[in-house]
Amino acid sequence: MKKHIIAASLLATGLATAAPVTAQTAVNQDTSIRPYHIHIPNAELTDLKRRITAHRWPDKELVHDETQGVQLATMKALAGYWATEYNWRGVESRLNALPQFITTIDGVDIHFIYVRSKYPNALPVIITHGWPGSVIEQLKIIGPLTDPVKYGGKAEDAFDVVIPSIPGHGFSGKPDELGWNPVRVAKAWITLMSRLGYKEYVAQGGDWGNAISENMALIAPPGLLGIHTNMAATVPAEISKALAAGTMPAGLPADERNAYEQLDFFYKKGLGYASEMSLRPQTLYAIDDSPVGLAAWMLDHDDRSYKLIARVFDGKAEGLTRDDILDNITLYWLTRTGISSARLYWEASQGATGGFFDPRGLKIPVAVSAFPDEIYAVPRSWAERAYPRLIYFNKLEKGGHFAAWEQPETFTNELRAAFKPLRTK
């Protein structure tokens, strides 16, 4: 693939000049790409620690496990470290060391990290986070993707990496009108890649990032070569019916039975947060007022991720560190995006006719990485049915919902292998 010329020419410093603006677009909106720098005032960080320290704790749970929710011991350990040892300035410096930009699309400011590879023929990829994630999830894979030789790869493995913040999340703007569902975000991402001058590119995502990437694939702009997902939508209709009825079909192969059991647990015991945000996101006032409340809400996303995080704050070594976890939670707190991010669930539920994991009928090439501790580990048989142009499938031995964050080396290797068939000379 020939190295693309960026429409909004980037200076050697990594900062952007304004993209060309026609008379018509100037009337509608500013299409410039502006440099972005993060600096949180000290007063905000002082207020955060004050609120953590002043938190009023509930009684301890009446069970000896997590079946009543996030456990008191885990939250006290998290809050203690957050208030006394955690330093936001560390991740702020790492973010500011990367080229970051803002551009306005469809009336909303879109924040994105944009790192170009020094190698020719790098493949452009737009990578989308989910909830309760952010661009923090992808920080560990930027170097290996853009500079593969430094990290044990080959020059021909190189990517140009674009990592946007979903509207209402992180440093992107908060929509002030209805309609910002995954389809609209997908259209914004297509506009973003066009604005950067790319004629051919690929997309990657998990969680909402998968829904957005799959909707990009449904729109199928000419430049989108294919997508990769680590949280695929592949559940067959007969399995969805069986889950609703509560009766597992007889004779399922081992991997399909495992996926059924994971989904059954999630729908029965792990869907509380999504139900509330889909139905009544504005009711969650507490998560915009209490940092400990926000942290507990974010930890209670899926059972295996929660257990991993609990182990981290119990002093055990895992793919994530205490700072990793608090970097992401603190970003949500400082950007005040607890409720604005929750609204994406409400938007997606308006007029929806299918389930989150229902196949969407994608026609373009799709690559799948199945991590064992995801909400459900995708069986190859389901992936082959859901994606007629499945170009890559791999079942991993370790990793969960936050795969790029938790297992960055494995995740990087997956993207290199998954998109190799789509690279052109």
C-alpha positions as CSV (number, residue, x, y, z in Angstrom):
1,M,0.0,0.0,0.0
2,K,1.4,3.4,-1.0
3,K,2.0,5.8,1.8
4,H,-0.9,8.2,1.8
5,I,-0.6,11.9,1.6
6,I,-2.4,13.5,4.6
7,A,-4.9,16.1,3.5
8,A,-4.4,18.1,6.6
9,S,-0.6,18.2,6.4
10,L,1.1,17.5,9.7
11,L,4.1,19.5,10.8
12,A,7.3,17.8,11.9
13,T,6.3,18.5,15.5
14,G,3.2,16.3,15.0
15,L,0.8,19.2,15.3
16,A,-1.8,19.8,12.6
17,T,-2.5,22.7,10.3
18,A,-6.0,23.4,9.2
19,A,-7.5,21.2,6.6
20,P,-8.7,22.9,3.4
21,V,-12.1,24.4,3.9
22,T,-14.4,25.1,1.0
23,A,-16.9,28.0,1.0
24,Q,-19.7,25.5,1.6
25,T,-18.1,23.6,4.5
26,A,-17.0,26.9,6.1
27,V,-20.7,27.7,6.4
28,N,-21.6,24.4,7.9
29,Q,-18.7,23.7,10.3
30,D,-15.0,24.1,10.8
31,T,-13.2,21.0,9.4
32,S,-9.8,21.9,10.7
33,I,-7.6,19.5,12.7
34,R,-6.4,21.3,15.8
35,P,-3.6,20.1,18.2
36,Y,-4.8,19.1,21.6
37,H,-2.9,19.2,25.0
38,I,-4.2,18.0,28.3
39,H,-3.6,19.8,31.5
40,I,-5.9,19.2,34.5
41,P,-5.8,22.0,37.1
42,N,-4.3,21.1,40.4
43,A,-7.6,22.2,42.1
44,E,-9.4,19.4,40.2
45,L,-7.0,16.8,41.5
46,T,-7.2,18.2,45.1
47,D,-11.0,18.1,44.9
48,L,-10.8,14.4,43.7
49,K,-8.7,13.3,46.7
50,R,-10.9,15.2,49.1
51,R,-14.0,13.5,47.8
52,I,-12.3,10.1,47.9
53,T,-11.2,10.6,51.5
54,A,-14.7,11.9,52.6
55,H,-16.6,9.0,51.0
56,R,-19.3,7.5,53.2
57,W,-19.0,3.8,53.1
58,P,-21.9,1.3,53.0
59,D,-22.1,-1.8,55.2
60,K,-20.1,-4.8,54.1
61,E,-21.8,-7.3,51.8
62,L,-23.6,-10.2,53.5
63,V,-21.9,-12.9,51.3
64,H,-18.3,-14.0,51.0
65,D,-18.0,-13.4,47.3
66,E,-18.9,-10.9,44.6
67,T,-22.5,-12.1,44.1
68,Q,-23.9,-9.0,45.8
69,G,-21.7,-6.7,43.8
70,V,-18.3,-5.0,44.1
71,Q,-16.9,-6.0,47.5
72,L,-16.2,-3.5,50.2
73,A,-12.6,-4.6,50.7
74,T,-11.8,-4.1,47.0
75,M,-13.2,-0.6,47.0
76,K,-11.4,0.4,50.2
77,A,-8.1,-0.9,48.8
78,L,-8.7,1.0,45.6
79,A,-9.8,4.2,47.3
80,G,-6.9,4.1,49.7
81,Y,-4.3,3.8,46.9
82,W,-6.2,6.4,44.8
83,A,-6.2,9.0,47.6
84,T,-2.6,8.6,48.9
85,E,-0.3,7.1,46.2
86,Y,-1.9,7.5,42.7
87,N,-0.5,10.3,40.5
88,W,-2.6,11.4,37.5
89,R,0.3,13.4,36.1
90,G,2.0,10.3,35.0
91,V,-0.6,9.2,32.4
92,E,-1.2,12.9,31.5
93,S,2.4,13.1,30.5
94,R,2.2,9.9,28.5
95,L,-0.8,11.2,26.7
96,N,0.8,14.5,26.0
97,A,3.9,12.8,24.6
98,L,1.6,11.5,21.8
99,P,0.2,13.6,18.9
100,Q,-3.4,14.4,19.9
101,F,-5.9,16.4,17.9
102,I,-9.5,17.7,17.9
103,T,-11.7,18.0,14.8
104,T,-15.4,18.9,14.6
105,I,-17.6,16.3,12.9
106,D,-21.4,16.6,12.7
107,G,-21.3,19.4,15.3
108,V,-19.3,17.5,17.9
109,D,-15.6,17.9,18.7
110,I,-13.8,14.6,18.3
111,H,-10.6,14.0,20.2
112,F,-8.1,11.5,18.7
113,I,-4.6,10.2,19.1
114,Y,-2.9,10.0,15.7
115,V,0.6,8.4,15.4
116,R,2.0,7.8,12.0
117,S,4.7,5.1,11.4
118,K,8.1,6.1,10.0
119,Y,7.9,3.0,7.7
120,P,6.6,3.3,4.2
121,N,3.4,1.5,3.2
122,A,2.1,1.5,6.8
123,L,-1.5,0.3,6.9
124,P,-3.9,2.9,8.5
125,V,-6.1,1.5,11.3
126,I,-8.7,3.3,13.4
127,I,-9.1,1.6,16.8
128,T,-12.2,2.2,18.9
129,H,-12.5,1.7,22.6
130,G,-15.7,0.6,24.5
131,W,-17.3,1.2,27.9
132,P,-16.0,1.5,30.6
133,G,-12.9,2.0,28.5
134,S,-11.2,4.9,26.8
135,V,-8.1,5.7,24.7
136,I,-6.2,4.6,27.8
137,E,-6.9,1.0,26.7
138,Q,-4.8,1.3,23.6
139,L,-1.7,3.2,24.9
140,K,0.4,0.1,25.2
141,I,-0.1,-1.0,21.6
142,I,0.7,2.3,19.8
143,G,4.5,1.8,19.9
144,P,4.4,-1.9,18.7
145,L,2.0,-1.1,15.9
146,T,3.7,2.0,14.6
147,D,7.3,0.9,15.1
148,P,7.2,-2.9,14.8
149,V,11.0,-3.4,14.3
150,K,11.6,-1.9,17.7
151,Y,9.2,-4.4,19.2
152,G,10.2,-7.6,17.4
153,G,8.2,-7.3,14.3
154,K,9.0,-6.4,10.7
155,A,8.8,-3.1,8.8
156,E,6.0,-4.5,6.7
157,D,3.9,-5.0,9.9
158,A,3.7,-1.2,10.4
159,F,0.4,0.7,11.0
160,D,-0.6,4.3,11.1
161,V,-2.7,4.4,14.2
162,V,-5.8,6.6,14.8
163,I,-7.5,6.2,18.2
164,P,-10.6,8.5,18.7
165,S,-12.6,9.1,21.9
166,I,-16.3,8.2,21.3
167,P,-18.5,11.3,21.7
168,G,-19.5,11.7,25.3
169,H,-16.4,9.9,26.4
170,G,-13.0,11.2,27.4
171,F,-11.8,14.4,25.8
172,S,-14.3,14.3,22.9
173,G,-17.3,16.7,23.1
174,K,-20.6,15.7,24.6
175,P,-23.5,15.6,22.1
176,D,-26.2,18.2,22.9
177,E,-28.8,16.5,20.7
178,L,-30.2,13.1,20.3
179,G,-29.1,10.5,17.8
180,W,-25.5,9.8,18.6
181,N,-25.8,6.0,18.4
182,P,-23.2,3.5,17.0
183,V,-24.3,4.1,13.4
184,R,-23.7,7.9,13.7
185,V,-20.4,7.3,15.4
186,A,-19.4,5.0,12.5
187,K,-20.3,7.7,10.0
188,A,-18.1,10.2,12.0
189,W,-15.2,7.7,11.9
190,I,-15.5,7.4,8.1
191,T,-15.4,11.2,7.9
192,L,-12.4,11.3,10.1
193,M,-10.4,8.8,8.1
194,S,-11.3,10.7,4.9
195,R,-10.4,14.0,6.5
196,L,-7.0,12.6,7.3
197,G,-6.6,11.8,3.6
198,Y,-6.7,8.0,3.7
199,K,-8.1,6.2,0.6
200,E,-7.7,2.7,2.2
201,Y,-7.7,1.7,5.8
202,V,-8.9,-0.9,8.3
203,A,-10.9,-0.7,11.6
204,Q,-10.6,-2.5,14.9
205,G,-12.8,-2.6,18.0
206,G,-14.2,-4.5,21.0
207,D,-17.3,-3.7,23.0
208,W,-18.8,-0.5,21.6
209,G,-15.8,-0.4,19.4
210,N,-17.0,-3.6,17.7
211,A,-20.5,-2.2,17.2
212,I,-19.0,0.9,15.7
213,S,-16.6,-1.0,13.5
214,E,-19.3,-3.4,12.3
215,N,-21.5,-0.5,11.4
216,M,-18.6,1.0,9.5
217,A,-18.5,-2.4,7.7
218,L,-22.2,-2.2,7.0
219,I,-21.9,1.2,5.5
220,A,-18.9,-0.2,3.6
221,P,-17.2,3.0,2.4
222,P,-14.9,2.2,-0.6
223,G,-11.8,2.8,1.5
224,L,-12.6,0.3,4.3
225,L,-10.7,-2.9,3.5
226,G,-11.9,-4.9,6.5
227,I,-12.3,-5.0,10.3
228,H,-10.9,-6.9,13.2
229,T,-12.9,-7.6,16.4
230,N,-12.1,-9.0,19.8
231,M,-15.7,-9.0,20.9
232,A,-17.6,-10.3,17.8
233,A,-21.3,-10.3,17.2
234,T,-21.9,-13.9,16.1
235,V,-24.6,-15.5,18.3
236,P,-26.9,-17.6,16.0
237,A,-30.7,-17.0,16.2
238,E,-31.4,-20.4,17.6
239,I,-28.9,-19.8,20.5
240,S,-30.5,-16.5,21.3
241,K,-33.9,-18.2,21.5
242,A,-32.5,-20.9,23.7
243,L,-30.9,-18.3,26.0
244,A,-34.2,-16.5,26.3
245,A,-36.0,-19.8,27.1
246,G,-33.3,-20.9,29.5
247,T,-32.7,-24.2,27.9
248,M,-29.3,-25.1,26.4
249,P,-29.7,-27.0,23.1
250,A,-28.5,-30.6,23.3
251,G,-25.4,-31.8,21.6
252,L,-23.5,-28.5,21.4
253,P,-19.7,-28.9,20.8
254,A,-17.5,-27.9,23.7
255,D,-16.6,-24.4,22.5
256,E,-20.3,-23.6,21.7
257,R,-21.4,-25.0,25.1
258,N,-18.8,-22.8,26.8
259,A,-20.0,-19.7,24.9
260,Y,-23.6,-20.5,25.8
261,E,-22.8,-20.8,29.5
262,Q,-20.8,-17.6,29.4
263,L,-23.7,-15.7,27.8
264,D,-26.3,-17.3,30.1
265,F,-24.3,-16.1,33.1
266,F,-24.0,-12.6,31.6
267,Y,-27.6,-12.2,30.8
268,K,-28.8,-13.5,34.1
269,K,-26.3,-12.0,36.5
270,G,-24.0,-9.6,34.7
271,L,-26.2,-7.2,32.7
272,G,-27.4,-4.9,35.5
273,Y,-25.2,-1.9,34.5
274,A,-26.2,-2.1,30.8
275,S,-29.9,-2.4,31.7
276,E,-29.8,0.8,33.8
277,M,-27.8,2.8,31.3
278,S,-30.0,1.6,28.4
279,L,-33.2,2.5,30.3
280,R,-32.4,5.4,32.7
281,P,-28.9,6.8,32.3
282,Q,-29.8,10.2,33.7
283,T,-30.7,8.6,37.0
284,L,-27.0,7.9,37.7
285,Y,-26.3,11.2,39.3
286,A,-24.1,9.6,42.0
287,I,-21.4,8.6,39.5
288,D,-20.9,12.2,38.5
289,D,-20.7,13.3,42.1
290,S,-18.8,10.5,43.9
291,P,-15.5,9.2,42.5
292,V,-15.8,6.0,44.6
293,G,-19.3,5.5,43.3
294,L,-18.0,6.0,39.7
295,A,-15.2,3.5,40.3
296,A,-17.5,0.9,41.7
297,W,-19.9,1.3,38.8
298,M,-17.1,0.9,36.3
299,L,-15.6,-2.1,38.0
300,D,-18.9,-4.0,37.9
301,H,-18.8,-4.4,34.1
302,D,-18.2,-8.1,33.7
303,D,-17.4,-10.9,36.1
304,R,-14.0,-11.9,34.9
305,S,-12.7,-8.3,34.5
306,Y,-13.9,-7.5,38.0
307,K,-12.2,-10.5,39.5
308,L,-8.9,-9.6,37.8
309,I,-9.2,-6.0,39.1
310,A,-10.0,-7.3,42.6
311,R,-6.9,-9.5,42.5
312,V,-4.8,-6.5,41.4
313,F,-5.9,-4.5,44.5
314,D,-5.3,-7.5,46.6
315,G,-1.6,-7.2,45.6
316,K,-1.4,-9.9,43.0
317,A,0.4,-9.4,39.6
318,E,-1.9,-9.3,36.6
319,G,-1.9,-7.9,33.1
320,L,-3.1,-4.6,34.6
321,T,-1.6,-2.6,37.4
322,R,-3.4,-0.5,40.0
323,D,-2.2,2.6,38.1
324,D,-3.6,1.2,34.8
325,I,-7.0,0.8,36.4
326,L,-7.0,4.2,38.1
327,D,-5.7,6.0,34.9
328,N,-8.9,5.0,33.2
329,I,-11.3,5.7,36.1
330,T,-9.6,9.1,36.8
331,L,-10.0,10.1,33.1
332,Y,-13.8,9.5,33.4
333,W,-13.9,11.5,36.6
334,L,-11.9,14.5,35.4
335,T,-13.8,14.7,32.1
336,R,-17.1,14.3,33.9
337,T,-18.3,11.7,31.4
338,G,-19.9,9.1,33.7
339,I,-23.5,10.0,32.6
340,S,-22.6,11.3,29.1
341,S,-20.9,8.0,28.3
342,A,-23.9,6.0,29.7
343,R,-26.2,7.7,27.2
344,L,-24.7,5.7,24.4
345,Y,-26.5,2.7,25.8
346,W,-29.8,4.6,25.7
347,E,-29.2,5.8,22.2
348,A,-28.4,2.3,21.0
349,S,-31.6,1.0,22.5
350,Q,-33.9,3.4,20.7
351,G,-35.6,1.6,17.9
352,A,-33.2,-1.3,18.2
353,T,-34.6,-4.6,16.7
354,G,-31.7,-7.0,17.5
355,G,-29.4,-8.0,20.3
356,F,-25.9,-6.7,20.8
357,F,-24.4,-10.0,19.8
358,D,-26.7,-10.7,16.9
359,P,-24.9,-11.1,13.5
360,R,-25.3,-8.0,11.3
361,G,-24.8,-9.5,7.9
362,L,-21.4,-8.0,7.1
363,K,-20.1,-8.5,3.6
364,I,-16.6,-7.2,3.8
365,P,-13.5,-9.1,5.2
366,V,-13.6,-9.7,9.0
367,A,-10.9,-11.0,11.4
368,V,-11.7,-12.4,14.8
369,S,-9.6,-12.9,17.9
370,A,-11.4,-14.9,20.6
371,F,-10.1,-14.2,24.1
372,P,-11.2,-16.8,26.7
373,D,-12.3,-14.3,29.4
374,E,-14.3,-12.1,27.2
375,I,-18.0,-11.9,27.9
376,Y,-18.2,-14.9,25.7
377,A,-15.4,-16.6,23.8
378,V,-16.5,-16.8,20.2
379,P,-16.5,-20.3,18.7
380,R,-15.0,-20.6,15.2
381,S,-18.3,-22.2,13.9
382,W,-20.3,-19.1,14.9
383,A,-17.8,-16.7,13.4
384,E,-17.8,-18.6,10.1
385,R,-21.6,-18.3,10.0
386,A,-21.7,-14.7,11.0
387,Y,-19.0,-13.5,8.7
388,P,-19.1,-15.0,5.1
389,R,-15.7,-13.3,4.4
390,L,-13.9,-14.4,7.6
391,I,-10.2,-14.0,6.8
392,Y,-8.7,-14.8,10.2
393,F,-9.7,-16.5,13.4
394,N,-7.6,-17.3,16.4
395,K,-8.5,-18.7,19.8
396,L,-6.2,-17.2,22.5
397,E,-5.1,-18.8,25.7
398,K,-5.2,-15.7,27.9
399,G,-7.0,-12.4,28.0
400,G,-10.4,-10.8,28.6
401,H,-12.5,-7.9,27.8
402,F,-9.7,-5.3,27.8
403,A,-7.5,-7.3,25.6
404,A,-5.3,-4.6,24.2
405,W,-4.7,-3.1,27.7
406,E,-4.2,-6.4,29.5
407,Q,-2.4,-8.4,26.8
408,P,-0.8,-5.8,24.6
409,E,1.9,-8.1,23.0
410,T,-0.6,-10.8,22.1
411,F,-3.1,-8.2,20.9
412,T,-0.4,-6.5,18.7
413,N,0.5,-9.9,17.1
414,E,-3.2,-10.5,16.5
415,L,-3.6,-7.3,14.5
416,R,-0.4,-8.0,12.5
417,A,-1.6,-11.4,11.5
418,A,-5.3,-10.5,11.1
419,F,-4.7,-7.7,8.6
420,K,-1.8,-9.2,6.7
421,P,-4.1,-10.5,4.0
422,L,-5.4,-7.0,3.4
423,R,-2.1,-5.3,2.9
424,T,-1.5,-4.2,-0.7
425,K,1.7,-3.3,-2.4
